[in-house]
């Protein structure tokens, strides 16, 4: 468990719960992760709804204009606005999750001085790899369950919000398929 001094490989025999506990930095971090999960599903919902609106309005051919920042901002004034907002949200979720994982890595003190073993550049490469792996791990069900427990009633509300967004995202996908096929 945490603080016992056991090697990492020994901690894995206790199951994914210990890994989930290590993946969170505290109440604030758990809350931020649950909010990001909700924003991620809201982005998918908005993208599907935006694609449906763009398809029905005949504006879907203009999607290639959204490949630049100016095109993305300009699409906010057209029927492509939902699609632009959804894509913008989705583009913000991953870097934000990565930055939150970076904070956890530095708070945990897992970053070591690698000057003696190969220079500072190898140390920063290891930090990047550790943060990327932790960021990917934090999307798992075990980490979500632990985050809900850590946050308490508000975490349960965010978990319910995520479930509702998942259901609505599925409904929006079905509506999109119906719109495209009709």
ABEGO torsion letter per residue (X at the ends): XBGAGBBAAAAAAAEAAAAAAAABAEAAAAAAAAAAAAAAAAAAAAAAAAAAAAAAAGAAAAAAAAABAAAAAAAAABAAAAAAAAAAAAAAAAAAAAAAAAAAAAAAGABBBAAAAGEAAAAAAAAAAAAAAAAAAAABAAAAAAAAAAAEAAAAAAAAAAAAAAAAAAAAAAAAAAAAAX
